[in-house]
């Protein structure tokens, strides 16, 4: 057998080295079925706005993601304990900054109040506080931040009494359809897609009540990752904005004209 040429050996060595580097730099990333941010396609492949974005950013750092399916509340605990490296779609909050570093904004989609169509005429409100003193049944996903107005109202016992906690939003939509909840707050894009996929577009409606329009970010565990890694991760995201890759990813999944500058719909 003829020996391989030196340049062939060089290519093999480089390939092995690159593979080894990616294997050594594997970061755990939370995901949950939450189209268009994370979901499995017909072929079983994990994809979505957050999935593709974190894959691309880590690839630029010579790393690869290991996706772990977790409920939101559990993911926050694991991020704090250092058992989870990266949590996509997080809002910056003082209590979270104790244990997490935050990336640059990557997505802007408002959190809005959805209601059962059957009660929408009954509750013609202009703000969440208008629900005080009513029998409205509000679903609230455990561990999720819905914005300053919601968080302030949570401290009022009258509002807290209206809340029913849940872990999986798809189940909560079905609770609304069964007349066990009157409404819940959700990401506008995700909510509309989930309602459509469940065949509930005629039973559940989006209201004009916006609880927050803050951009989502990647939360990075302070226990698991270094400030240098967080800075490098941010630079990778910045580069993706400048060269258009982030915009291309968004356009695959977000059903609206995309503005790279606003990190959301135009």
C-alpha positions in Angstrom: 0.0 0.0 0.0 1.3 3.4 -0.9 1.8 5.8 1.9 -0.5 8.9 2.2 1.0 12.1 0.9 2.1 14.6 3.6 -0.6 17.1 2.7 -3.3 14.4 3.0 -2.0 13.6 6.5 -2.1 17.3 7.3 -5.7 17.5 6.4 -6.6 14.5 8.4 -4.8 15.9 11.5 -6.6 19.2 11.1 -10.0 17.5 10.8 -9.3 15.4 13.9 -8.1 18.4 15.8 -11.2 20.4 14.9 -13.5 17.5 15.9 -11.6 17.1 19.2 -11.9 20.9 19.9 -15.7 20.8 19.3 -16.0 17.7 21.5 -14.1 19.4 24.3 -16.2 22.5 24.0 -19.7 21.2 24.4 -22.3 23.5 26.1 -25.6 22.3 27.5 -28.5 24.3 26.2 -32.1 24.1 27.4 -34.9 23.5 25.0 -38.6 22.7 25.2 -41.2 22.3 22.5 -41.9 26.0 21.8 -42.3 26.8 18.1 -40.9 28.9 16.4 -38.1 28.9 18.9 -37.4 25.2 19.5 -39.2 22.2 18.0 -38.7 19.0 16.1 -39.3 19.0 12.4 -41.0 16.1 10.5 -37.6 14.4 10.2 -37.1 14.5 14.0 -34.3 17.2 13.8 -34.3 19.8 16.5 -34.7 23.3 14.9 -36.0 26.7 15.6 -35.0 30.3 16.1 -33.2 29.8 19.4 -31.8 26.4 18.3 -30.3 27.6 15.1 -29.0 30.8 16.7 -27.1 29.1 19.5 -25.8 26.4 17.1 -24.4 29.1 14.8 -22.9 31.2 17.6 -21.2 28.2 19.3 -19.9 27.0 16.0 -18.1 30.3 15.6 -16.4 29.6 18.9 -15.4 26.1 18.0 -18.1 24.6 20.2 -21.2 22.6 19.9 -24.5 22.5 21.8 -25.9 19.6 23.8 -29.6 20.2 23.9 -31.4 19.1 27.1 -35.2 19.2 27.4 -36.3 20.9 30.6 -39.4 22.8 31.9 -38.7 26.5 32.4 -38.7 26.5 36.2 -36.3 23.6 36.4 -34.0 25.1 33.8 -33.7 28.2 35.9 -32.7 26.1 38.9 -30.1 24.2 36.9 -28.7 27.4 35.5 -28.2 28.7 39.0 -26.6 25.5 40.2 -24.3 25.3 37.2 -25.8 22.1 35.8 -27.1 24.0 32.7 -24.8 26.3 30.6 -27.2 28.3 28.4 -30.9 29.2 28.7 -32.3 30.8 25.6 -35.2 33.3 25.6 -34.6 34.7 29.1 -35.5 38.2 30.2 -33.0 40.1 32.3 -34.1 40.3 35.9 -32.2 41.4 39.1 -32.8 38.1 40.8 -31.4 36.3 37.7 -28.3 38.5 37.4 -27.2 36.9 40.7 -26.4 33.6 38.9 -26.5 34.4 35.2 -24.8 36.6 32.6 -26.8 37.8 29.8 -26.1 38.1 26.1 -27.0 40.9 23.7 -30.7 40.9 22.8 -31.5 38.3 20.1 -35.3 38.4 19.7 -38.1 40.9 20.3 -41.6 39.5 20.5 -44.1 41.0 23.0 -45.8 39.1 25.8 -49.5 39.6 25.4 -52.7 38.5 27.1 -54.8 35.8 25.4 -58.4 35.2 26.4 -61.2 32.7 25.8 -63.3 34.3 23.1 -66.4 33.5 25.2 -65.3 35.9 27.9 -63.5 38.6 25.8 -66.6 40.8 25.7 -67.1 40.5 29.4 -63.6 41.6 30.3 -63.1 44.7 28.1 -59.9 45.8 29.9 -57.1 48.2 29.0 -54.6 47.0 31.5 -54.0 43.9 33.8 -54.9 45.9 36.9 -58.5 46.1 35.6 -58.8 42.4 36.5 -58.6 43.2 40.2 -61.9 42.4 41.9 -63.1 40.1 39.1 -63.4 36.3 39.0 -61.0 36.1 36.0 -59.0 32.9 36.0 -55.4 33.6 34.9 -52.9 30.9 34.0 -49.3 31.7 35.0 -46.4 29.5 33.8 -44.0 28.7 36.7 -40.8 30.6 36.7 -41.7 32.8 33.7 -41.2 36.6 33.9 -44.1 38.4 32.3 -42.9 42.0 32.7 -43.0 44.7 35.3 -46.7 45.3 35.4 -47.5 41.6 36.1 -44.7 41.3 38.7 -46.0 44.4 40.5 -49.6 43.0 40.5 -48.4 39.6 41.8 -47.7 41.3 45.2 -51.4 42.2 45.5 -53.3 39.4 47.2 -56.4 40.1 45.1 -54.4 39.5 41.9 -52.5 36.6 43.2 -55.8 34.9 44.0 -56.6 35.0 40.3 -53.5 33.0 39.3 -53.4 29.3 38.5 -49.8 28.0 38.0 -48.9 25.6 35.2 -45.7 24.1 33.7 -46.6 23.4 30.1 -48.3 26.1 28.0 -50.0 23.7 25.6 -51.9 22.1 28.4 -52.9 25.5 29.6 -54.4 26.3 26.2 -56.5 23.2 26.5 -57.5 24.2 30.0 -58.9 27.4 28.5 -60.8 25.4 25.9 -62.3 23.3 28.7 -63.4 26.5 30.5 -60.9 25.9 33.4 -59.0 29.1 32.6 -60.1 32.4 31.2 -56.7 33.6 29.9 -53.0 33.5 30.0 -50.0 35.6 28.9 -47.7 34.3 26.2 -45.1 35.3 23.6 -47.2 36.7 20.8 -45.7 34.7 18.0 -45.6 31.4 20.0 -49.1 31.9 21.2 -50.6 32.4 17.8 -48.8 29.4 16.3 -49.7 27.1 19.2 -53.4 28.1 19.2 -53.4 27.5 15.4 -51.7 24.1 15.7 -54.2 23.0 18.4 -57.2 24.1 16.3 -58.2 26.8 18.9 -58.0 29.9 16.8 -61.8 30.4 17.0 -61.9 29.7 20.8 -59.0 31.8 22.0 -58.2 35.4 20.9 -55.3 37.8 21.4 -56.1 40.9 23.3 -54.3 44.3 23.0 -52.9 44.0 26.5 -49.1 43.9 26.2 -47.2 43.1 29.4 -43.7 43.5 28.1 -41.9 44.1 24.8 -38.4 43.5 26.3 -36.1 41.5 24.0 -35.2 38.0 24.9 -31.6 37.0 25.5 -29.4 34.0 26.2 -28.8 33.6 30.0 -25.4 32.0 30.7 -24.6 30.3 34.0 -22.1 32.1 36.2 -21.2 28.8 37.9 -20.6 26.9 34.7 -19.1 29.6 32.3 -16.5 32.3 32.5 -17.0 36.0 31.8 -14.5 35.6 28.9 -16.8 32.9 27.3 -19.8 35.2 27.8 -17.9 38.1 26.0 -16.9 35.7 23.2 -20.4 34.5 22.8 -21.7 38.1 22.5 -19.0 38.8 19.9 -20.2 35.8 17.9 -23.8 37.1 18.1 -22.7 40.6 17.0 -20.9 39.1 14.0 -24.0 37.2 13.1 -26.0 40.5 13.1 -23.3 42.2 10.9 -22.9 39.5 8.3 -26.7 38.8 8.1 -26.7 35.2 9.5 -29.0 36.1 12.4 -31.5 37.8 10.1 -31.5 34.7 7.8 -32.2 32.5 10.8 -35.1 34.7 11.9 -36.6 34.8 8.4 -36.9 31.0 8.5 -39.2 31.0 11.5 -40.8 34.3 12.1 -43.9 35.1 10.0 -43.2 38.8 9.4 -40.7 41.1 7.7 -37.6 41.0 9.8 -35.6 44.0 11.0 -32.1 43.2 12.1 -31.6 46.4 13.9 -34.8 46.0 16.0 -34.2 42.2 16.5 -37.8 41.6 15.6 -40.6 42.4 13.1 -40.4 45.7 11.2 
